[in-house]
Amino acid sequence: MYFKQFFNEQLAQYSYLVGCQKTGEAIVIDPLRDITPYIEAAEKEGLRITHVTETHIHADFASGIREVINMGTQSYVSGHGGLDWTYQDIEADIIHEGDVIKVGNVKLEVMHTPGHTPESISFLLYDNGMDVPMSLFTGDFIFVGDVGRPDLLEEAAGIKDTTEIGARQMFQSLKKVNDLPDFIQIWPGHGAGSACGKSLGAVPMTTLGYERTNGWAFQIEEEDAFIKALTSDQPEPPYYFAEMKRMNRDGVALMHHNIVTPVETLTEQAIDLRAKETYANNMSEGINVPYNKKFLSFAGWYLDYSRPLQLIGELDEVQEAAHDLKMIGFDDVHTYVNVVDGTAYQTIEPEAFKQLNKDDINILDVRTKKEWDEGHFDGAVHVHYGKLQQASIPFAKDEEIYVHCQSGVRSAIAMSILENEGYTNLINVNGGYAAVK
């Protein structure tokens, strides 16, 4: 048997290629839209990608299942979940609990494991006719040190009263693995940095035995206590999650590779890819989301999928960012600007900020709710950095406002948003709350 795990750092997402070396067949599990890495890996091993499947309708990235189907492969999707969350217009076999996918001498047995979503399935992996499985592909069911959040249908897709139902389903799904041996390897759909859970580990896999002993979700035996723990302190999902749920259910368009070309002026929504220090000294009319491994998780808060997007930055980063945006289904990026002639914004160093009387100044805290709840300045106004464009901020646009996050990264994004909203007297607190509390 051939096995390879793929990790996308931007999305903290895992996908898999499993093959039978005797027959030359292979299956891709939970593919991203750019299927080049799977094709290259298969060809290197003398395999043909003949099958494709996925564990659920994803909320955080655009599925590549239709890209693989377009290669002429046999495809399989979950038949669970009800009418609202059944795949639409897809050429695939519908699979249910107990069904088996055979890929040469390798087989995958379907387990229905709802909780994260109603249609979620996992796959028990058997090699070469063995009666005992060796691994479980869990998607967003079991992570390293965590389990999938049950609230995205409600929080991201707007389907009311589904969070508690999902949490109770997750409680029952965890019981379904009780009879599996401790040595079962768990290969999850995400790692640390994903918003699909609240405490995902950074290592690429775990075992069922380790999670039974150490995973918090396996330690809670009372259902209501489990539900309370599972639904509390989940990170706020970026706004683009709602678009992904709909897009992946209804069908992601096939991906096209295009070159982003330079223009002289901005005419559309824009994201500035430059480092925050560069932007601070030379502001543009774009939202400053520096191109790094957190790019998609930050940019996903601000994308309007009904409008084209322009980028600001150097050619290499622009092309990479445009490619990455396709991984969350945003294709309408065709132009960029690489010359900016702007002014600097104000900053204040931690020691100087500490000397200020906090009762006499306006403070805007752009951290998450969890961070705010753990400690904040009395009298500060809290608005999540991703929600600034929709929020009502109780300060006049010409008032002096001190803006901070936890470390200084997100407040720099906030500064760019507020500057472009017309606020004229902003001061970014360097180092954030961690440096001045």
N, C-alpha and C positions, 0 to 999 in steps of 0.2 A: 504493500500500500504506500502511496505517496501522500504526504500531508504538508501543507504550507499555510502559515498564518500571515496575513497582510495587515499592516497598521497604518492608518492615516492620522497623522499627528494633529492636523487642523481640527478634525472631527472626533478625535479620540475613538476611532471606529475600527473594529476588527472585521475582516472578511476572510474567507477560507477557500482553498483549493484542495480537493481530495480526489485521488485517482487510483485506479487499478493498473498497476504496471504490467500485468499479464495481458490484459485486453486493450490497454492504451486509452481507456475511457476516463473522463474526469468530470467532477461536478464543482460548480462555484456556489458558495453559500453566502448570502447577504452582500452581493457585489455593489460597489460604487458605480457611478455613471461612466467613469473612465476605466474601461476594461482592459486596457493595454497591459498592465502588470500581470493579469491572470493569463492572458494569451502568451506573453513572453515566458512566464514560468512554465506553462504547460509545454510549449514548444521545446524549451531547454531540456525537459525530461522525456521528450518523445511521446507526450500525451495529447489527446484531442479533447477539447471541452465539449462534452456531449449532453450535459445536464446542467440545470441551474435551479436554485430554489432560494427562498428567504424565509425568515422566521416570523415576520409580521410586517404590517404597513408602517413604515418608518416615519418618525416625526422630525428627525434632525438632519437627514441628508436625502438627496434625490436618488432613488433606487436605480441600479443599473440592470435590473432583471430583464427589461425589455431590450437593452443593448445586447445581452447575451442571447436572448431569444432570436434576435435578428440574425444571429450566426447560424440559425437552423437547429438549435439545441432543443432537447426535451425539457420542458419547464414544469414546475410544481409550485402551487401556492395554497395557503390555508383556506379550507372551506368553512372554518368556524367564524364566529363573530357577528352573525346576523346581517340583515340587509344593509344597514348603514355603513358597515365596515367590511364589505366584501369587495374584492378586486373587481374593477369595472373594465370591460373591453380588453381582456388579456388572453392570449393564446397559451393556455396552461392547463395541465391536469389539476383538478381540485383534490386535495388530500385532507385526510382526517386522522384522528387518533387511531393508532394501530396500523396504519398504512405503511408500506415499505417501498423505498426507492432503491433500486439495484443499479449499481455502477460497476459493471464487471463483477468481481468477487467481493466488492465492498457493498454494504447495505446500510441504509439510514432508516430507522424506525421512528415514526412520528409520535410525539407526545403532545397532547393539547395542554398548554401551560398558560392559561389566561391570567390576567392580573395587571400587567403593564398595559396590554390592550386585550380586547375580547378574543381576537383571532390568533393571538400569539401561539406559536408551536416551537417545540424543541426537537432535536434529532439525536437519537441514540446511534452511535457509530459501532458497527460490527465489521470485523475484518476476516476475510477468507473463510467464511462459513462457521465462525466461532459462535457458540451459543450464548456467551456472556459479552455484553458490550464493553468497550474500552473507554469511550468518551461520550460526552453529551454537549452538543452545540446548543447553547441556551439563549442566544439572541439577547433580549433585554429581560429575561426571566431571572437568572442568577448571574451576578457579577462577582468579581473578586472582592469579598468583604461587604457585599451589598446585594440588594435585589431591585428590580425595576420599579420606578415610581408608577402609581396607578392613576394619576390625576391629569395626564396630558390630553385625554379626550375632552375633559371639562375645561382645563386651563388653556389649552392651545386650540382645540377644535370647537369649543363652545357648546358641547353636548352636556346639558345639565344633569346633575345627580348621578354621575358615573364614577366619581372618585371612590366613594365608599364601596360600591359594587365591585370595582376593580381591586380594592384592597382585600375584600373578603375572598375574591377569586384567587388572589396571590397567596393568601393563607392556606387555601385548599390545594393549590398547585404545589406548594412546598411539601405538603404531605404526600404527594404522588411520588416523590423521589425517596421516600422512607425505605423502600425495599431494595434500592440500588446499593451496590457495594461501595465502601469508602474509597476504593482505589479509582473510581470513575473520575476521569479528567474532565474538568469544566472549561470549555472554550467559549468565552462570552462575546457579546456583540460590541461592548465598549470597555474602555479603561478610564483611568483617572483623567479628569478634565471634561467628561461628558456631563450634560445636564439631564441625562436620562435616569440619574440616581443622585444620591446625596453624599455617598462616602465610598466611591469606587476606588479599588486599589490600583497601583501602578504596574504591578507585574502582569504578564500576559495571560496567565492561566492559573487555575487552582484545582483542588480536588474536592470531591463531595465530602470526604471525611474531614478535610481541613475546615470547610465551611460549617459543617455540623458542629465542630468544636469551637470555632472562633467567629463565625459570621453572626452578626447581631440578630438577623432575622430568624435564625434557627434556634435562638435561645428563648424566644417568647412563646410560651405555650397557650396563653389565653388570647382568644381571638380579638376581643375589643382592645386589649392592650397592644396587640400587634398592629391593629388598624391605626391607633393613635400614633404609634411610633413611626409607622410607614408614611403617614400623611403629614407629619410635622417636619419643618425645617428643610423642605425640598427647595432647591434653587428656583428662582423665577425663570420660566422658559422664555427664550428669545421669541420675538414676534414672528420670525420666519417659520417657526415650528408649525403654525396653523396652515401656512401655505404648503409645507411639505406633506402634511397628512392628506390634504385634498389632492395634491399633485400625484402622490404615490398611489392613492386609491384609484384615481381616475385615469392615470397614465402619463408618465414622463415622456416628453418628446425625445427622439433620438438626438444624441449630442453631435454638434458640428464644431469643428476646430476652425477658429478664425484668428486673424492677426488684428490686434487693436492698433489703430492708426492715430498719429498725433494731429491735434488741432490747436488753434491759438486761443480759443475762448471756451468758457463753460456755458452750456445752454440747458443742461439737465441736472438732476440730482447728482451729487459728486461725492466721492470718498477720496480723501487725501492719504496716500500710503506712506508719507514721509515720517521719519522718527519724530516723536513728540517734541524733542528739543529743537529740531529743525523748524517744525511748525510754529513753535512758541516764538521764534524770532522772525518768522516770515509767514504770516497767516494767509490762507487761501479762503475761497468761498465753499470749500468742501468740508465734510466731517472728517476729522483727523483720526483715522483708524490705522495705526502703523501696521505694515505688513510683517507679521511674525506668526508664530504658531497659534496665537489667539485670534488671528484676524477674523476668521469666519464666525466665531462665537460672539465677537463684538459687533462686526458688521451686520450680522443677522438681525439685530435690533432695529436697524434703520432703513432697510431696503423696501422700496415700494415696487412690487413686482409688476405693476401696471405701467411703469415708466422706464425709459432707458437710463442707464447709469454711466457716468463718466468717471475716470480715475485720474488722479494726480500723482505723478511720480516718474521714475526712470523706466525705460523700456522693459528691461528684464523683469523688474518687480511687477510692472503693470501686466505683462503677459502671464506671469505666474498667478497673480491675484485674479485675473479674469478666468483662468482655468479653474482655480479653486472655487470661484463663485458658481461655476457650472455644477460643482458637486452639491450645491444646495439649490440647484434648479434655476439659477439666475443666468440667463444667456444673453441678455440685451446689453452687452458691453462692447462698444465698437470704437470708441475714441478716448483719447487721454490728452492731458495737458502736462507739460514738463517744465514750464517756466512760470514762476510765481513771483509777483512783485507786491508784497504785502507789508504790514507793520507787525510789530511784536506785541504780545500781551503781557500784562503785569504778573509777576510772581512774588512770593514772599517766602523766605527761608524759615525753617521750623523754629529756630531760637527767637526770631523776631515776632513770629506769630504767637509764641507762648507769652510774650510780654503784653499782648493786647488784652484789654478788658472785654471778655466775650459778651458781656451784657450790652456793650455799646456798639457792636458790629453785627452785620448781617452775615450769617453762615449758611451755606447751602451744602448739605451732605448728600453725595450722590452714590453712596454705597448700597449694598443689598439690605433687605429688611433684616436678615439674620445679623449682619454686622451692626446695623443700627441698634437692634435690640440688645446686643452685647455691650453697648456703651456708646454714648454720643454727648455732644455739648448741649447743655441746657439752652433752650431758645433757638437751636438750629432748626432749619427746615429740611425735611428729608424728601428727596425725589430720586428714585432709582435712575442711574445713568442712562439706561435704555429707554426710559419713559419720559425723558425731558421734552420731546417734541409734542407729546400729547398732554403734558401736565400743565396745570395752572400754578404758576410760581408767584407767591405773594410779595414780590419786590418790584418796584418800578424799574424800568429798563435803564434809567440813569443813576440808580442807587449803587453805592459801593457794595459789592458782594464778594465774600471770600468763599471759594469753591474747594472742596476737598473730597477725596475718597479714602481708601485705606493706605495706599502706598504712593499715589501720585500718577498712576497710569490712567485710570478711568476718569479722573478729574480733568486730565488733558483732553480726553474725548469730549467731556462735558463743556469745556471752555470753547471748543470749536463749534459745538451746537449752539450754545448761548450767544456767542459772538455773531453767528449768522442769523440768529433770531432778533438781533438788534440791541442786545445788552452791551452797554458801552463802558462800564466801570467794574470789570471783573478782575479778581486777583486769585491766581491759582496757588494753593498751599503746597509747596514742594514737600515731598515725603509723605504727605497725607496724614491721616489720623494716627497711624502707628508712630509717627515721628513727633507728634505734638500733644498727644493725650496726657 
